[in-house]
Amino acid sequence: MQNEDQMHLRNAPLPGGEPALAREPNPAYTEDMIRVTGTITIDEEEIHQQFIRASGPGGQNVNKVATAVQLRFDVAHSPSLPEDVRERLTRLAGKRMTKEGYLIIDARRFRTQEQNRQDSVARLVDLIRQAAQKPKIRKRTKPTLASKERRLESKHRRGKIKHLRRAGPESN
């Protein structure tokens, strides 16, 4: 059994103020759910992680232990994602998205499997959070009268400069 301090650290809020893992006694969530936003949660069963050998720091361990993590998340068939979030996530993922609709995240920043695993999940959650934010619709506005006048005045000044550059009739 974990003490209260350990449970509090596991449920520490991520940037954005929401807890990383849904640990409340809400019957809609289980232990294996990752809360992304207030409305989006992902079942850990949807995330497939494979450990691979990493280059970089690690000393003698680097050639023996598979510490890097390759996270695969099926964006195209995930029941957790609303359609609009799925489309924005596909656009945001870019080259990390496969033709089959899988999002692949490689995490090899740390020397341990656990840190890389947490890093890959955090990066996935961050990417989904970005996709969950609806883009602001641009409202077309008319230019003000003063801005129109400034634009016309600068055009007039520029035209006057060009007119003065012209070579007039030369007098000898």
C-alpha positions in Angstrom: 0.0 0.0 0.0 1.3 3.4 -0.9 1.4 6.2 1.6 -0.4 9.4 0.9 2.8 11.3 -0.1 3.6 8.8 -2.8 0.1 8.8 -4.2 0.2 12.6 -4.3 3.4 12.5 -6.3 2.0 10.0 -8.8 -1.0 12.2 -9.3 1.0 15.5 -9.5 -0.4 17.9 -12.0 1.1 18.3 -15.4 1.7 21.7 -17.0 -1.8 22.9 -17.6 -3.0 22.1 -14.1 -4.5 18.6 -14.8 -3.4 15.4 -13.1 -1.3 13.1 -15.3 -3.1 9.9 -14.4 -6.7 9.7 -13.6 -6.6 8.4 -10.0 -9.9 9.8 -8.6 -12.4 7.3 -7.4 -14.6 8.0 -10.4 -16.1 4.8 -11.8 -15.6 6.1 -15.4 -11.8 5.8 -15.0 -9.7 2.9 -14.1 -6.1 2.6 -13.0 -5.0 2.2 -16.6 -6.4 5.5 -17.9 -4.2 8.5 -18.7 -6.0 11.8 -18.5 -5.1 14.2 -21.3 -7.8 16.9 -20.9 -11.0 17.2 -18.9 -12.8 15.3 -21.6 -10.1 13.1 -23.2 -8.7 10.0 -21.5 -6.6 7.3 -23.1 -6.5 3.7 -22.0 -3.0 2.5 -21.5 -3.9 -0.6 -23.6 -4.0 1.7 -26.7 -0.4 2.6 -26.2 2.2 0.1 -27.3 5.8 0.6 -26.2 8.8 -1.2 -27.4 12.3 -0.9 -25.9 15.2 -0.5 -28.4 18.9 0.2 -28.1 19.8 3.9 -27.9 22.8 5.8 -29.0 24.3 8.5 -26.8 25.0 8.5 -23.1 25.0 5.3 -21.1 28.6 4.2 -20.7 29.2 0.5 -20.9 25.4 -0.1 -20.7 24.7 1.5 -24.0 25.4 -1.6 -26.1 23.9 -4.0 -23.7 20.6 -2.6 -22.4 17.6 -1.4 -24.6 16.8 1.9 -22.9 15.2 3.9 -25.7 11.4 3.6 -26.1 9.4 3.6 -29.3 5.8 4.5 -28.4 3.1 3.6 -31.0 -0.4 5.0 -30.7 -3.1 4.1 -33.2 -4.6 7.6 -33.9 -6.8 6.4 -36.8 -8.6 3.8 -34.8 -8.5 5.2 -31.2 -12.0 5.3 -29.6 -10.6 7.9 -27.1 -10.1 10.7 -29.6 -12.9 12.9 -31.1 -12.8 13.2 -34.9 -11.7 16.9 -34.9 -8.8 16.2 -32.4 -7.8 13.2 -34.5 -7.5 15.3 -37.7 -5.5 18.1 -35.9 -3.3 15.4 -34.3 -2.6 13.9 -37.7 -1.6 17.3 -39.0 0.6 18.1 -36.0 2.4 14.8 -36.0 3.8 15.3 -39.5 6.5 12.7 -40.3 5.9 10.9 -37.0 2.6 9.5 -38.5 2.6 6.3 -40.5 0.4 5.6 -43.5 -1.6 3.1 -41.4 -2.5 5.9 -38.9 0.1 5.1 -36.1 1.8 7.9 -34.3 5.4 6.9 -33.4 7.4 8.7 -30.7 11.0 7.8 -30.0 12.3 8.7 -26.6 16.0 8.3 -25.9 16.8 11.3 -23.9 17.5 9.5 -20.6 19.6 6.6 -19.5 16.9 4.5 -18.0 13.9 2.7 -19.5 11.5 4.1 -17.0 12.5 7.7 -17.6 12.3 7.3 -21.3 8.9 5.5 -21.0 7.5 8.4 -18.9 9.0 10.9 -21.4 7.4 9.2 -24.4 3.9 9.2 -22.7 4.4 12.8 -21.6 5.2 13.8 -25.2 2.2 12.0 -26.5 -0.1 13.7 -23.9 1.4 17.1 -24.8 0.8 16.5 -28.5 -2.8 15.4 -27.9 -3.4 18.5 -25.7 -2.1 20.7 -28.5 -4.4 19.0 -30.9 -7.4 19.3 -28.5 -7.1 23.1 -28.6 -9.5 24.4 -31.2 -7.9 27.0 -33.4 -9.2 30.5 -33.1 -11.3 31.6 -36.1 -10.0 34.8 -37.6 -12.5 37.6 -37.7 -12.2 39.8 -40.8 -12.0 43.5 -39.9 -12.1 46.6 -42.1 -9.1 48.9 -42.0 -9.7 52.1 -40.1 -10.0 55.4 -41.9 -6.7 56.6 -40.3 -4.9 53.5 -41.5 -6.2 54.0 -45.0 -5.0 57.6 -45.0 -1.6 56.6 -43.7 -1.3 54.0 -46.5 -2.3 56.5 -49.2 0.1 59.2 -47.7 3.1 56.8 -47.8 2.2 55.8 -51.4 2.1 59.5 -52.3 5.5 60.1 -50.7 7.0 57.1 -52.4 5.6 58.2 -55.8 7.0 61.7 -55.3 10.5 60.3 -54.6 10.3 58.2 -57.7 9.1 61.2 -59.7 12.1 63.3 -58.6 14.5 60.6 -59.6 13.4 60.9 -63.2 15.9 62.6 -65.4 14.4 65.9 -66.7 15.5 67.8 -69.8 19.2 68.3 -69.3 20.5 71.9 -69.7 24.0 72.6 -70.9 
